[in-house]
Amino acid sequence: MSGVGEDERKCCKFRTLCHDTDTFSHHTQGGTPALDVGVRLQSIRKLKGLSQRELAKRAGVTNSTISMIEKNSVSPSISSLKKVLGGIPMSLVEFFSLDLEQENQTQVVYRASELTDICSGAITMKLIGKAHPGRAIAFLDETYPAGTDTGDEMYAHEGEEAGMLVEGKLELTVGNEVFVLEAGDSYYFESSKPHRFRNPFDQPARLISATSPANF
């Protein structure tokens, strides 16, 4: 089991750094563009004309929560970030792709180096087809190192999701049921059921997944 810290084990989406000027930075991780959650949240909040206080009120969180996320003092879980974005309102995919250039919207092929990791911490979740206009599904290439998970709190949202584990072993919890997936195993369930993913095993796990609608 790797010595992964608590913050690193909680997957919180989106690290491709975009400044207030809407220009991408040159920061990357492993050759993949990365997204700064705090800078992105602050930029979008200001774009929508919301103060930290107003966004906090709408999202049902404290002012300090918004402030700490924007300063990158904390690494929010997926469910926490979704709750904050609900105050805008905005989906996770919209949060990630808002600044895409128009010229990239007709892109068909996405090279390995172009897939953007939308997950901070140890887990990687590379979004496929990020520039496709009106995307109906969120298609992800996910890697869970040993000892990582999507957070202590299970999350639920509209739609359906499916996936196939291509490497390693991964624990999937849906409602009150816990499943252990091995390479070649797949799943399909309604996303409205509370769920989470966890890798308590000694080897990394790689998952190819799809969620519809593209709210994740």
C-alpha positions in Angstrom: 0.0 0.0 0.0 1.6 3.3 -1.0 1.9 6.1 1.5 -0.6 8.5 -0.1 -1.8 11.4 2.1 -5.5 12.1 2.9 -5.6 15.1 0.6 -3.9 13.3 -2.2 -6.3 10.4 -1.9 -9.4 12.6 -2.4 -10.0 13.1 -6.0 -11.3 16.6 -6.7 -11.4 17.5 -10.4 -9.7 19.9 -12.7 -6.2 21.3 -12.5 -5.5 22.7 -16.0 -4.4 26.2 -14.9 -6.3 29.1 -16.5 -5.5 32.7 -15.4 -8.0 35.5 -15.0 -7.0 36.6 -18.5 -8.4 33.3 -19.8 -4.9 32.2 -21.1 -3.6 28.8 -20.2 -0.5 28.5 -18.2 2.5 26.3 -19.1 2.1 24.2 -15.9 1.8 20.5 -16.7 2.0 17.2 -14.8 3.6 14.3 -16.5 3.3 16.0 -19.9 -0.5 16.5 -19.4 -2.1 20.0 -19.0 -3.2 20.6 -15.4 -6.1 22.6 -14.0 -5.8 24.9 -11.0 -9.2 24.5 -9.2 -8.8 27.6 -7.1 -7.9 30.0 -9.9 -10.5 28.5 -12.1 -13.3 28.8 -9.5 -12.3 32.4 -8.7 -12.3 33.4 -12.4 -15.7 31.8 -13.1 -17.2 33.3 -9.9 -16.1 36.8 -11.0 -17.3 36.2 -14.5 -20.7 35.3 -13.2 -20.7 38.5 -11.0 -20.8 36.5 -7.7 -19.1 37.5 -4.5 -17.6 34.7 -2.3 -20.4 35.4 0.2 -23.2 35.1 -2.5 -21.7 31.9 -3.9 -21.3 30.4 -0.5 -25.0 31.2 0.3 -26.2 29.7 -2.9 -24.1 26.5 -2.5 -25.0 26.1 1.2 -21.3 26.3 2.4 -19.4 28.8 4.5 -17.6 31.8 3.1 -14.3 30.3 4.3 -14.9 27.2 2.3 -15.0 29.2 -0.9 -12.0 31.3 0.1 -9.9 28.3 1.0 -10.7 26.5 -2.3 -9.8 29.6 -4.3 -6.5 30.0 -2.4 -5.8 26.2 -2.9 -5.6 25.9 0.9 -7.8 22.8 0.7 -8.3 20.1 -1.9 -12.1 19.5 -2.2 -13.6 16.1 -2.9 -15.7 15.6 -6.1 -18.9 15.9 -4.2 -17.8 19.1 -2.4 -16.8 20.7 -5.7 -20.0 19.7 -7.3 -21.9 21.3 -4.3 -20.0 24.6 -4.7 -20.6 24.6 -8.5 -24.3 24.0 -7.9 -24.4 27.6 -6.5 -23.4 29.1 -9.9 -25.0 26.8 -11.3 -22.5 24.8 -13.4 -21.7 21.2 -14.1 -18.2 19.8 -13.6 -17.7 19.5 -17.3 -18.8 23.1 -17.9 -16.4 24.2 -15.2 -13.6 22.4 -17.0 -14.3 23.4 -20.6 -15.7 26.9 -20.4 -12.6 28.5 -22.0 -12.2 26.2 -24.9 -11.3 28.0 -28.1 -13.9 27.9 -30.9 -11.4 26.5 -33.4 -10.9 23.4 -31.3 -14.6 22.5 -31.2 -14.3 20.5 -34.5 -11.5 18.3 -33.2 -12.0 14.6 -33.9 -8.8 12.9 -32.8 -7.3 13.5 -29.4 -3.6 12.6 -29.0 -2.4 11.1 -25.7 -0.6 14.3 -24.8 -3.8 16.3 -25.3 -5.9 14.5 -22.8 -6.3 16.8 -19.8 -6.2 15.4 -16.3 -9.3 16.7 -14.5 -8.4 15.2 -11.2 -6.1 16.7 -8.6 -4.1 14.5 -6.2 -2.9 11.0 -6.9 -5.8 9.8 -9.0 -5.8 10.7 -12.7 -8.9 11.1 -14.8 -8.2 12.1 -18.4 -11.2 13.6 -20.2 -11.6 12.4 -23.8 -13.4 14.6 -26.3 -13.2 17.8 -24.2 -13.7 20.1 -27.2 -16.7 18.3 -28.7 -19.7 20.8 -28.7 -22.8 19.7 -26.9 -21.1 16.5 -25.6 -23.7 14.0 -24.3 -21.3 11.8 -22.4 -18.2 12.2 -20.3 -15.6 9.6 -21.4 -12.7 9.1 -19.0 -9.4 7.2 -18.8 -8.9 6.8 -15.1 -6.0 5.6 -13.0 -6.2 4.8 -9.3 -2.9 4.2 -7.6 -2.8 1.9 -4.6 -4.5 3.4 -1.5 -6.6 6.1 -3.4 -10.3 6.7 -3.5 -12.9 9.3 -4.7 -13.5 10.5 -1.1 -15.1 9.3 2.1 -18.5 10.7 1.0 -20.4 8.8 -1.7 -21.9 11.0 -4.4 -24.9 10.7 -6.7 -26.1 12.7 -9.7 -28.4 12.3 -12.6 -27.9 9.9 -15.5 -26.2 6.6 -16.0 -22.6 5.4 -16.0 -20.6 2.4 -17.3 -17.1 1.3 -17.3 -14.5 -1.5 -17.8 -11.5 -2.2 -15.6 -8.5 -2.8 -17.9 -5.8 -3.2 -15.3 -5.5 -4.1 -11.6 -8.3 -4.4 -9.1 -10.8 -1.7 -7.9 -13.5 -1.6 -5.3 -16.9 -0.2 -6.4 -19.6 0.7 -3.9 -23.1 1.3 -5.2 -25.7 2.0 -2.5 -25.2 -0.7 0.1 -23.4 -3.1 -2.2 -19.6 -3.4 -2.4 -18.1 -5.0 -5.5 -14.4 -5.9 -6.3 -13.7 -5.5 -10.0 -10.8 -7.3 -11.7 -9.3 -6.7 -15.1 -12.0 -7.3 -17.8 -14.9 -6.8 -15.4 -17.4 -4.0 -16.2 -20.3 -2.2 -14.6 -23.4 -0.2 -15.5 -25.7 1.5 -13.0 -27.9 4.6 -12.5 -25.8 7.4 -11.2 -28.6 8.5 -8.9 -27.5 5.7 -6.6 -24.8 6.8 -4.2 -21.5 5.5 -5.3 -17.7 5.7 -4.9 -14.5 4.1 -6.1 -11.6 2.9 -4.0 -8.3 1.0 -4.5 -7.3 -0.7 -1.3 -5.0 -3.0 -3.2 -1.3 -3.0 -3.7 -1.3 -2.3 -7.5 -2.7 0.6 -9.5 -6.0 0.2 -11.3 -6.9 1.6 -14.7 -10.5 2.2 -15.6 -12.2 3.3 -18.8 -15.6 4.9 -18.0 -18.5 6.8 -19.5 -21.2 8.9 -17.8 -24.3 10.3 -19.5 -25.3 13.1 -19.4 -21.9 14.8 -19.4 -22.2 16.3 -15.9 -18.9 14.7 -14.7 
